[in-house]
Amino acid sequence: MTLVTPLHAQDAGAAKARALNLVALGDSLTAGYGLPAAAAFPVQLEAALKARGHAVTVANAGVSGDTATGGLDRVEWSVPDGTDGVILELGANDMLRGTDPAVTEKALDAIIAKLKARGIPVMLAGMRAAPNLGPDYGRRFDAIYPRLAERDGLVLYPFFLDGVAGDRSLALPDGLHPTKEGVAKIVAGILPRVEEFLARLRKGA
């Protein structure tokens, strides 16, 4: 007797089999400043996702020192055609430079709009202001990411450095950038949100 797989099951299997191509668009935290290439966030994230059964690639489009405005300037060539989704991690350098949060938000909003116009969904990885910048700056800066996520219906990971910021054992000697182990902790924290993002992408496909 020949068994025939229902058409919808075949379609679901084909969708699951196709690898999704993600791009991590960010600054040194994405690029893997001070680390071997294999220890960078996109590489560790891809490995963690594959270990959980996801067919996915994560390209590294991180540029050390980049601001949100810098990311806007290069988004067209940093995110190639064929990209299924972007993890947007920018704003830390804006904050460290004390850039007006309105400038950062405008640039991030424009990046999201450019990608949306190309049919590329975005997941937002947020940042939080350092306490030494004062409560007013902190309130204005910290509000950027939840506001953009709500406005555009994005999956949001509120704080990219959650569980890592302030822990010297997970930082390089500069006290700012994560070690390989620090990146692993970032990946463990962000993984559920990335899986939520992948589920949205699969559903959209």
N, C-alpha and C positions, 0 to 999 in steps of 0.2 A: 504494500500500500504506500502510495506517495503522499507525503505530508506537504501541504502548501502553506507557507507562512503568510499570514494576513498582510495586505499591502501596507497598512499603517505601521505594523511592526517592522516591516522592511525599511520603511522610511525612517523610523525612529533609530533603527540600527545604523543606517547610513549617516544620519546626523551625528550620532554618537561617535562614529568612526572617524569623521573628518576632524582633523586637527584645527583648533582655533588658533589664530595668530594674534597674540597680544603684543602691544608695545608699551614699555614702561618709560614714560616721558618725564624726566625729572632732572635733579641737580646731582651734586656729589653723593648724596645719600642713595640715589639710584645707581649712579655710575660705578660706585664701589671704590671711592677715594682711599688710597693707601692699602688696598687689598689686592690679592691675586685675582685675576679675571674670574676664576671659578668660584670665588667667594662673594661676588657681587649679588645684590638683591635679585635682579632678574633671573640669574642662573639658579640661585637657591630656591626661588619661588617656583620656577619651572620644574625643578627636581621634586619639590614637595607636592606639587599638583599631579605630576605623573605618578608619584608613589601612591596617590589616592585614586588613581585610575582615570585621570583626565588626559585626553589627547590635546595637548596645548604646547605652543612655543611662546616664549616671552623674550622679546628683543630688548636690548639695552640701549635706550635713547637718553641716557643720563649724561649731562655735561657739568663738570665741576664748576662751581661759581655762578651757575645760571640763575637768573631771576625769573619771575613770571613773565616779565616783558621780553627777556631773552628767549624764553620758551615760545612765546608768541611769534617772535621773529623767525624761528626755525621750524615751526610745527609742520609746515607743508612738506618740507624735505625730510624731516625726522620721522614722520609717520607715512610710510609708503602705501600705495594702493594695495589692496588685498588684506589690510589690517582689519581684524574683526572687532577689536576693542582696545582702548587705551587706559592705562592706569596713570593718572595725572598726579605727580608728586612735585609740586613747585611752591615756593613761597618762603622757605627757610632763609634764603639769602636776603630776600626783601626784609624780613623781620630783623635779621642780624644787622642790617644797614639802617634800620629805622625808617624804611620807606613808608610813605603814607599808605595805610591799608586800602584806601580807595583806589590807588594806582594798581596795587596787587590784584584787587578784586576785579577791576576792569580788564586787566590782562588775562586773568584766568577765565573770566566770562567769555572773552573773545576767542580764546583757545577752544573752549567747549563749543562755541558757536561755529567755528571753522570746521571742527570735526563732525559736528552734527550735520552741517551742510553737505559733508561727504558721506553721510550715512554711517559714521563710525561712533558707536556709543562710548561713553566715558565713565570710568570709576574714579572718584576723587579721594585722594589720600591727604588728609588734613595736617596742618601744623599748628602749633600753639606758641604764643609769644613768651619770651623769657621774662621772668619777674622783674628784672632790673630795668625794663623799658617802661615800667609804671602801669598803674591800673587802667588808665584811660586808653593807652595804646593797646594794652592786652585785651580789653573788652572789644575794641574795634577790630583788631586783627583776628581774634579767636572766632568772631562772628562770621567771618568771610565764608568758611567752608560749609557750615550747616546751612547758611542762607543760599549759597549756590546749589547745594545738593537738593534743597527743598524746591528751589525755583525751577530746576531742570529735571527733577525726578531721578537723581543719580544715586547709585550705591555709594555710601560714604564710610570710609574708615577714619574716625575723627582725628586721631593723632598718630602719625606715622611712627614716631619714636616712643610710643607707649610702652612702658616697662623697661626702656633702654635709657632714655634721657635721665641724666643725673646719676647713673650707675657707672662709676669709674672702671669697674671690672669689665664692662662691656664696651668701653670706649678706647680709641687709640690715644696715644700720648697727648694729642691736642685737646682731648676732653670733649670733642664735638662729634667726631665721626665714629660709627660703630665698628667694632672688631668683627671677625668672621662669626663669632659666637653671638655678638650683638645683632648682626643681620639675621642669623637663624631665629633669634627671639622675635624680631620684627616679622619675619615670615610666619612664624607660628601664630602671632597675634592677628595678622591681616588675612590669613588663609580662609577663615569662614566667610569673610566679606567678598574675597575674590571668587570663592565658589558660588556665592549668591550672584555675583556678576556674570560668571560663566553660565549659570542656569538661565539668566535673562538673555544672554547671547544665543544660547541653544534654542530657547523658546522663540526668539525673534527670527532665527534661521528657519 
